[in-house]
Amino acid sequence: MLAALDVLLEERNVSLAADRLCLSQSATSSALGRLREYFGDDLLVLKGRGMVLTARAEGLIEPVRLVLEQIRNPITTAPLFDPATHDRQVRLMASDYSTQVLLARALAMLEKEAPALRFEIQPMNDNPGEALERRQIDLLLTIDYSISVDQPSQVLFEDDYVVVGDAANPAMEGDMTREKYFALGHVTARFGKSRVPTFDDWFVRRQKAQRRIEVVAPTFLSQTALVLGTRRIATMHRRLAEQVVASGNLVIREMPFAIPPIRETIQWHISNNNDRALRWVVERLAVFAAESEEVGHGTVIPFAEARREEIAEQFRHHLPTGR
């Protein structure tokens, strides 16, 4: 009503005020009637072919304008974002794989650029897409096969899969064959209360041969400790595998069959498209991921885009939400 009053006081004409307010003339006349009732004054009165302001209306011009300016400025002027001083908590949902190969080093970099930013990393649950939809998290870091198609996202890097086993495991001598792979016991990771399988677990289940899962781990990183000193093997992301085998006692072998590579992707709620702080974090993570890509983490085997989309749709359909 204050906005309507401001325009009426300036135009002194109901038709012209209606055009500026994008209202019908009758709706604007109704607004004027309510304003007259509220202030107990005619505000605008007919004089000849036009309308003039009453003394009460004349006295309202400046106060109304000042009040509206106080409202408009914070709403229409986007707050400045300075990473060096911005104080904010950013909630991310990410697996231990994403945390280990990207976030651990990236957040160390961000500490220098944005010392007042704080981060909370939540573990993956049964339905990360729902957590994003309900605004329980600000950013979701996951593989492209499981992101929501309804929210904006950005690919950060690609990765593929390798086989990891104990260096003393006789089965790890020479190349890993398909026969050995399916004959050995396996350690795999599953997440949430529903024990949601990882993408590689789901994909391998669709092969003609079935692997024998002997241990289900709660995280990607724990797979490595669970193959040490055993004849078991684990299928892991190459980037993570290269980090864990550096400590010794573990070796890497190439997959004996093709598994589609993953694209690690960051996603945010569409309502946060203009959140400068979140977009800055996304941009900095993308820069760090690109710099890490240049270092080299093995060769990701190309996979037909159309086939990727088909697999992604099948994988989303198997998730707890049925997406």
C-alpha positions in Angstrom: 0.0 0.0 0.0 2.9 2.4 0.6 4.2 1.7 -2.9 0.7 2.5 -4.3 0.5 5.7 -2.1 3.9 6.9 -3.4 2.9 6.6 -7.0 -0.5 8.2 -6.4 1.1 11.1 -4.7 3.5 11.6 -7.5 1.1 11.1 -10.5 -2.0 12.6 -8.9 -3.9 10.6 -11.4 -5.5 7.2 -10.8 -5.1 6.0 -14.5 -1.4 7.0 -14.7 -0.7 5.4 -11.3 -2.4 2.2 -12.4 -0.1 2.0 -15.4 3.0 2.4 -13.3 1.8 -0.1 -10.7 0.8 -2.6 -13.4 -2.7 -2.8 -11.9 -6.1 -2.2 -13.3 -7.8 1.2 -12.8 -10.4 -0.3 -10.5 -7.7 -2.0 -8.4 -5.9 1.3 -8.0 -9.1 3.1 -7.1 -9.7 0.4 -4.5 -6.2 1.0 -3.1 -6.8 4.7 -2.9 -10.1 4.0 -1.0 -8.3 1.9 1.5 -5.6 4.5 1.9 -8.2 7.2 2.5 -9.8 5.0 5.1 -6.5 4.3 6.9 -5.3 8.0 7.0 -8.8 9.4 7.6 -8.2 11.9 4.7 -9.2 12.2 1.1 -5.5 12.5 0.1 -6.5 13.3 -3.6 -9.5 15.4 -4.5 -11.0 16.4 -7.8 -10.3 20.0 -9.0 -11.5 20.8 -12.4 -10.3 18.0 -14.8 -7.5 16.9 -12.5 -6.8 15.9 -8.9 -4.9 17.8 -6.3 -3.3 16.7 -3.0 -4.7 17.5 0.3 -2.5 19.1 3.0 -2.2 15.7 4.7 -1.1 14.1 1.4 1.5 16.9 0.8 2.9 16.1 4.2 3.2 12.4 3.4 5.3 12.8 0.2 8.8 12.8 1.8 8.1 10.4 4.7 6.7 7.8 2.3 9.5 8.2 -0.1 12.2 7.8 2.6 10.5 4.7 4.1 10.4 3.1 0.6 14.0 3.9 0.0 15.0 2.2 3.2 13.2 -0.9 2.1 14.3 -0.9 -1.6 18.0 -0.4 -1.0 18.7 -3.6 0.8 16.4 -5.6 -1.6 17.6 -4.2 -4.9 21.3 -3.7 -4.1 23.1 -7.0 -4.1 25.4 -7.3 -1.1 29.1 -7.0 -1.9 31.1 -10.2 -1.6 34.7 -10.0 -0.5 36.2 -13.5 0.1 38.9 -12.0 2.3 36.3 -10.8 4.9 33.0 -12.8 4.2 31.9 -14.7 7.3 29.7 -17.7 6.3 29.3 -21.4 6.9 29.0 -23.5 3.8 27.5 -27.0 4.2 28.7 -29.6 1.7 27.7 -33.3 1.3 30.5 -35.4 0.0 31.9 -38.9 0.2 35.3 -39.6 1.8 36.6 -40.1 -1.8 35.6 -36.6 -2.8 37.0 -35.2 0.5 40.3 -37.0 0.1 41.1 -36.3 -3.6 39.7 -32.8 -3.8 38.3 -31.1 -0.7 41.2 -31.7 1.7 43.7 -29.7 -0.5 41.1 -27.3 -1.9 39.8 -26.2 1.5 43.4 -25.6 2.6 43.8 -23.3 -0.4 40.5 -21.5 0.4 41.6 -20.9 4.0 44.2 -18.5 2.7 41.8 -16.7 0.3 38.7 -16.7 2.5 39.8 -17.1 6.1 36.4 -16.3 7.5 34.6 -19.0 5.5 33.7 -22.1 7.5 32.9 -25.5 6.0 30.8 -28.4 7.3 31.2 -31.6 5.3 28.4 -34.1 5.8 28.7 -37.8 4.9 26.6 -39.2 2.0 23.2 -40.5 3.1 20.5 -42.5 1.3 19.1 -39.5 -0.6 21.5 -36.6 -1.1 19.3 -35.1 -3.7 16.5 -34.7 -1.2 18.9 -33.0 1.3 19.7 -30.5 -1.4 16.1 -30.0 -2.4 15.2 -29.3 1.3 18.1 -26.9 1.6 19.7 -29.0 4.3 23.0 -28.5 2.5 24.4 -25.8 0.3 26.5 -27.9 -2.1 26.4 -31.5 -3.1 29.6 -33.1 -4.4 28.9 -36.4 -6.2 29.3 -38.3 -9.4 27.3 -37.2 -12.5 25.4 -40.4 -12.6 23.5 -39.6 -9.4 22.9 -35.8 -9.6 19.4 -34.4 -9.8 18.4 -33.3 -13.3 16.3 -30.5 -11.7 19.1 -28.5 -10.2 22.1 -26.7 -11.7 25.5 -28.3 -11.6 29.1 -28.1 -12.8 31.5 -30.9 -13.7 34.8 -30.7 -11.8 36.9 -33.6 -13.0 36.8 -37.1 -14.5 38.1 -40.4 -12.9 38.1 -44.0 -13.8 38.4 -47.3 -11.9 41.3 -49.7 -11.1 41.8 -52.8 -9.0 43.6 -52.5 -5.7 45.0 -55.5 -3.7 47.7 -56.4 -1.3 51.2 -56.4 -2.8 51.7 -59.9 -1.4 48.5 -61.3 -3.0 49.5 -63.8 -5.6 46.5 -62.8 -7.7 48.0 -59.3 -8.1 51.0 -60.7 -10.0 50.8 -59.8 -13.7 47.8 -58.3 -15.3 44.3 -58.6 -13.7 42.2 -60.9 -16.0 38.5 -61.1 -16.1 38.7 -64.7 -14.8 40.8 -63.7 -11.8 38.6 -60.7 -11.1 35.4 -62.7 -10.7 37.1 -65.6 -9.0 38.5 -63.5 -6.1 36.6 -62.2 -3.1 35.8 -58.5 -3.1 35.5 -55.6 -0.7 33.0 -52.9 -1.7 31.6 -49.7 -0.1 27.9 -48.9 0.5 26.4 -45.9 2.1 23.5 -44.8 4.3 20.9 -46.8 6.2 19.8 -48.5 3.0 23.4 -49.5 2.1 23.1 -47.8 -1.3 25.7 -49.4 -3.6 28.4 -47.4 -5.3 28.2 -46.9 -9.1 30.9 -49.5 -9.8 29.1 -52.0 -7.5 25.9 -51.4 -9.4 27.5 -51.6 -12.8 29.5 -54.8 -12.2 26.3 -56.5 -10.9 25.0 -56.0 -14.5 27.8 -58.1 -16.0 27.2 -61.7 -17.0 29.5 -63.0 -14.3 28.9 -62.0 -10.7 31.6 -61.1 -8.2 31.6 -62.5 -4.7 31.3 -59.6 -2.1 33.0 -60.8 1.1 33.2 -57.5 2.9 31.0 -54.4 2.7 32.9 -51.3 3.9 31.3 -48.1 5.3 33.6 -45.8 3.3 35.8 -45.8 0.2 39.0 -45.3 2.2 38.3 -48.2 4.6 38.4 -50.6 1.6 42.2 -50.4 1.5 42.6 -51.6 5.1 40.2 -54.4 4.4 42.2 -55.9 1.5 45.6 -55.7 3.3 46.9 -59.1 4.3 44.1 -60.9 2.3 43.5 -62.4 -1.1 40.6 -60.0 -1.6 40.6 -57.1 -4.0 38.7 -53.8 -4.2 37.5 -51.7 -7.2 38.4 -48.1 -6.6 38.6 -44.7 -8.2 42.1 -44.2 -9.7 42.8 -40.9 -8.0 42.1 -42.4 -4.6 43.9 -45.6 -5.3 47.1 -43.7 -6.4 47.1 -41.9 -3.1 46.6 -45.0 -0.9 49.1 -47.2 -2.7 51.8 -44.5 -2.2 52.1 -45.6 1.4 53.2 -49.1 0.3 51.9 -52.7 0.7 49.2 -52.1 -1.9 49.3 -52.4 -5.7 47.2 -51.2 -8.6 46.1 -53.2 -11.6 44.0 -52.1 -14.6 40.4 -53.2 -14.8 39.9 -56.3 -17.0 36.8 -54.9 -18.5 35.4 -51.4 -19.2 33.5 -49.5 -16.5 32.2 -46.0 -17.6 34.4 -43.3 -16.0 32.7 -40.9 -13.5 32.6 -37.2 -13.6 32.8 -35.6 -10.2 30.2 -32.9 -10.2 29.1 -30.2 -7.8 25.5 -29.2 -7.5 23.5 -26.5 -5.8 19.9 -25.5 -5.4 18.6 -23.4 -8.3 17.5 -20.7 -5.8 21.2 -20.2 -5.0 22.2 -19.3 -8.5 22.9 -15.7 -7.5 24.5 -16.5 -4.2 27.9 -14.9 -4.7 29.6 -16.7 -1.9 28.5 -20.2 -3.0 29.3 -19.4 -6.7 32.7 -18.2 -5.7 33.4 -21.5 -3.8 32.2 -23.5 -6.8 34.5 -21.5 -9.1 37.5 -21.9 -6.8 36.9 -25.7 -6.5 36.7 -25.9 -10.3 40.0 -24.0 -10.7 41.7 -26.3 -8.2 40.3 -29.4 -9.9 41.5 -28.1 -13.3 45.0 -27.5 -11.8 45.0 -31.0 -10.3 44.0 -32.4 -13.7 47.1 -30.9 -15.3 49.2 -33.0 -12.9 47.8 -36.1 -14.4 46.0 -39.0 -12.7 46.0 -41.7 -15.4 44.2 -41.8 -18.7 40.5 -41.8 -18.5 39.1 -44.0 -21.3 36.5 -42.0 -23.4 33.0 -43.3 -23.3 30.2 -42.6 -25.8 28.1 -39.7 -24.5 24.8 -41.3 -25.5 25.7 -44.5 -23.7 26.6 -42.4 -20.6 23.2 -40.8 -20.6 21.5 -44.2 -20.9 23.6 -45.6 -18.0 23.0 -42.5 -15.9 19.2 -42.8 -16.3 19.3 -46.5 -15.3 21.5 -45.8 -12.3 19.2 -42.9 -11.1 16.2 -45.2 -11.4 17.8 -47.7 -9.0 18.5 -45.1 -6.3 16.1 -45.0 -3.3 14.1 -42.1 -4.7 13.5 -43.9 -8.0 15.0 -41.0 -9.9 
